[in-house]
Amino acid sequence: MGDQVAQQDDRRPSRRIAAAIRKEIESGTRRPGAPLPSYRELSQQHGVSKSTAQTAVQILADEGLVIIRPASGAYVRDPVAAPATDQDVRAELAGILERLHRARKDLDDTEQAVTALLERLPPASATE
């Protein structure tokens, strides 16, 4: 069962993109401090949405392979560098907060759509 879940994860576009970039980082093709392509560039290179590209980069950030700096981009993290600075932590927290705001908005929008659809349905009858 665990292998099945791993295989399904590998088929997700964000995981495939993250795996490709991870391979480049681990092989040394992408050096510490080097910028990653923008979300737009990644989305065009891989034929996915910008949000999928952003998810791929976030996967790498969660693994500690890249650092995301809002309004600047994502950079390959130096594995032997000093621990994250306050600025790095602040930038990462700002990114997480931004994702939370987007998720909250998405949930609110979805709730409104579901509510509107439910209001369009006729009332449930006693025989149902």
Legacy VTK file of the C-alpha trace (Angstrom):
# vtk DataFile Version 3.0
C-alpha trace
ASCII
DATASET POLYDATA
POINTS 128 float
0.000 0.000 0.000
2.830 2.425 0.880
4.437 1.842 -2.525
1.126 2.673 -4.194
0.917 5.979 -2.342
4.523 6.792 -3.293
3.782 5.992 -6.937
0.682 8.199 -6.885
2.721 11.055 -5.383
5.288 10.635 -8.174
2.542 11.127 -10.752
1.456 14.464 -9.311
2.906 17.250 -11.474
4.176 19.225 -8.479
6.050 16.161 -7.182
7.524 15.415 -10.617
8.776 18.998 -10.959
10.185 18.955 -7.425
11.944 15.642 -8.169
13.521 17.084 -11.328
14.804 20.175 -9.508
15.936 18.045 -6.522
17.984 15.904 -8.921
19.601 19.045 -10.387
20.446 20.307 -6.879
21.830 16.960 -5.718
23.916 16.539 -8.886
25.383 20.024 -8.523
23.777 21.346 -11.708
22.044 23.940 -9.532
24.581 25.370 -7.105
23.949 26.819 -3.623
22.741 30.400 -3.894
21.575 29.960 -7.484
18.080 31.213 -8.215
15.419 28.794 -9.366
13.356 29.764 -12.395
10.314 31.889 -11.558
6.978 30.186 -11.036
5.937 31.462 -14.446
9.049 30.016 -16.094
8.595 26.674 -14.331
4.939 26.537 -15.333
5.843 27.181 -18.967
8.754 24.698 -18.941
6.619 21.915 -17.480
3.231 22.797 -18.983
1.505 23.291 -15.623
-0.213 26.119 -13.774
1.754 28.645 -11.747
0.195 27.289 -8.559
1.496 23.801 -9.405
4.971 25.244 -9.977
4.693 27.107 -6.676
3.705 23.891 -4.898
6.752 22.138 -6.383
9.083 24.836 -5.065
7.340 24.748 -1.679
7.990 20.999 -1.493
11.694 21.710 -1.938
11.566 24.481 0.662
9.872 22.105 3.104
12.734 19.654 2.489
15.259 22.401 3.220
16.719 22.384 -0.293
15.637 25.898 -1.260
14.873 29.168 0.446
11.911 31.210 -0.766
12.265 34.960 -0.462
8.977 36.754 -1.174
9.204 39.264 -4.025
12.687 37.924 -4.803
12.346 34.260 -5.707
13.556 30.869 -4.601
17.226 30.052 -4.193
19.159 26.823 -3.726
20.044 26.579 -0.061
23.653 25.946 0.912
23.541 22.747 2.997
26.667 23.727 4.964
25.655 27.332 5.486
24.884 28.736 8.881
21.390 28.110 10.212
18.624 30.256 8.809
18.797 33.897 9.737
15.932 35.827 11.284
15.354 37.312 7.835
15.060 33.820 6.298
12.688 32.677 9.030
10.635 35.869 8.676
10.467 35.389 4.894
9.421 31.758 5.275
6.754 32.656 7.829
5.485 35.428 5.551
5.186 32.875 2.745
3.303 30.467 4.984
0.984 33.253 6.111
0.318 34.195 2.483
-0.543 30.568 1.661
-2.896 30.459 4.664
-4.678 33.608 3.459
-5.062 32.113 -0.029
-6.357 28.849 1.435
-8.849 30.729 3.624
-10.084 32.697 0.602
-10.376 29.498 -1.448
-12.382 27.864 1.342
-14.650 30.916 1.667
-15.217 30.987 -2.100
-15.979 27.262 -2.131
-18.398 27.607 0.788
-20.237 30.410 -1.009
-20.461 28.348 -4.209
-21.797 25.304 -2.349
-24.306 27.443 -0.436
-25.538 29.024 -3.683
-25.948 25.610 -5.300
-27.816 24.252 -2.275
-30.186 27.211 -2.372
-31.027 26.392 -5.992
-32.117 22.858 -5.121
-35.739 22.201 -4.249
-36.406 21.423 -0.579
-35.946 17.788 0.395
-39.228 15.896 0.424
-40.340 13.688 3.287
-40.197 10.604 1.002
-36.479 10.946 0.310
LINES 1 129
128 0 1 2 3 4 5 6 7 8 9 10 11 12 13 14 15 16 17 18 19 20 21 22 23 24 25 26 27 28 29 30 31 32 33 34 35 36 37 38 39 40 41 42 43 44 45 46 47 48 49 50 51 52 53 54 55 56 57 58 59 60 61 62 63 64 65 66 67 68 69 70 71 72 73 74 75 76 77 78 79 80 81 82 83 84 85 86 87 88 89 90 91 92 93 94 95 96 97 98 99 100 101 102 103 104 105 106 107 108 109 110 111 112 113 114 115 116 117 118 119 120 121 122 123 124 125 126 127
